[in-house]
């Protein structure tokens, strides 16, 4: 699952949760609630997005360095074309 797919799923889930919370609220009251819920929701959202980015395996690191190697390239008929550097 790519990071774009994970991010899209997270955004859709956040939208669904927000809609559910908004639809189940009671009558509006004229009193300030403060920053507590907003800050808490922001921290939870940042933790979820941060863990999704950290879990993505777009690069493989070996001791802190990317592993790069020369890979042979062939055309559609199996003829050797040359080598290119590929980091995986």
C-alpha positions as CSV (number, residue, x, y, z in Angstrom):
1,X,0.0,0.0,0.0
2,X,1.6,3.3,-1.1
3,X,1.7,6.4,1.1
4,X,-0.8,8.1,-1.2
5,X,-3.3,5.3,-0.6
6,X,-2.7,5.4,3.2
7,X,-3.1,9.2,3.2
8,X,-6.3,9.0,1.2
9,X,-7.7,6.3,3.5
10,X,-6.7,8.5,6.5
11,X,-8.4,11.6,5.1
12,X,-11.6,9.6,4.3
13,X,-11.7,8.2,7.8
14,X,-11.1,11.7,9.3
15,X,-13.9,13.1,7.2
16,X,-16.3,10.3,8.2
17,X,-15.4,10.7,11.9
18,X,-15.9,14.5,11.7
19,X,-19.2,14.0,10.0
20,X,-20.3,11.6,12.7
21,X,-19.3,13.9,15.5
22,X,-21.0,16.9,13.8
23,X,-24.2,15.0,13.3
24,X,-24.5,13.8,16.9
25,X,-23.9,17.1,18.7
26,X,-26.5,18.6,20.9
27,X,-27.9,22.1,20.8
28,X,-25.5,25.0,20.5
29,X,-24.6,26.7,23.7
30,X,-23.0,30.1,24.1
31,X,-20.0,29.2,26.2
32,X,-16.3,28.8,25.3
33,X,-14.9,25.3,25.4
34,X,-11.2,26.2,25.2
35,X,-8.5,24.6,23.2
36,X,-8.4,21.2,24.7
37,X,-10.3,19.1,22.1
38,X,-8.7,20.9,19.2
39,X,-5.2,20.4,20.4
40,X,-5.8,16.8,21.4
41,X,-7.3,16.0,18.0
42,X,-4.4,17.7,16.3
43,X,-1.8,15.6,18.2
44,X,-3.6,12.4,17.5
45,X,-3.9,13.3,13.8
46,X,-0.2,14.2,13.6
47,X,0.7,10.9,15.4
48,X,-1.3,8.8,12.9
49,X,0.1,10.6,9.8
50,X,3.6,10.5,11.2
51,X,3.4,6.8,11.9
52,X,2.0,6.1,8.4
53,X,4.9,8.0,6.8
54,X,7.5,6.3,9.0
55,X,6.0,2.9,8.2
56,X,6.2,3.4,4.4
57,X,9.0,1.4,2.9
58,X,9.8,3.6,-0.1
59,X,13.6,3.3,0.6
60,X,15.5,0.5,2.1
61,X,18.3,1.7,4.3
62,X,21.3,-0.5,5.2
63,X,23.2,1.1,8.1
64,X,21.9,4.5,7.3
65,X,22.8,4.4,3.6
66,X,20.7,3.6,0.6
67,X,21.7,0.4,-1.2
68,X,22.5,1.1,-4.8
69,X,23.7,-1.4,-7.5
70,X,24.2,-1.6,-11.2
71,X,21.4,-3.5,-12.9
72,X,21.5,-4.9,-16.5
73,X,18.9,-3.5,-18.9
74,X,17.4,-5.6,-21.7
75,X,15.0,-4.6,-24.5
76,X,11.7,-6.3,-25.3
77,X,13.6,-9.0,-27.4
78,X,16.0,-9.9,-24.6
79,X,19.0,-8.0,-26.1
80,X,21.4,-6.5,-23.6
81,X,21.3,-2.7,-23.8
82,X,23.5,-1.6,-20.9
83,X,23.6,-1.0,-17.2
84,X,21.9,1.6,-15.0
85,X,22.3,2.4,-11.4
86,X,19.3,1.4,-9.3
87,X,18.8,2.3,-5.7
88,X,16.4,0.1,-3.8
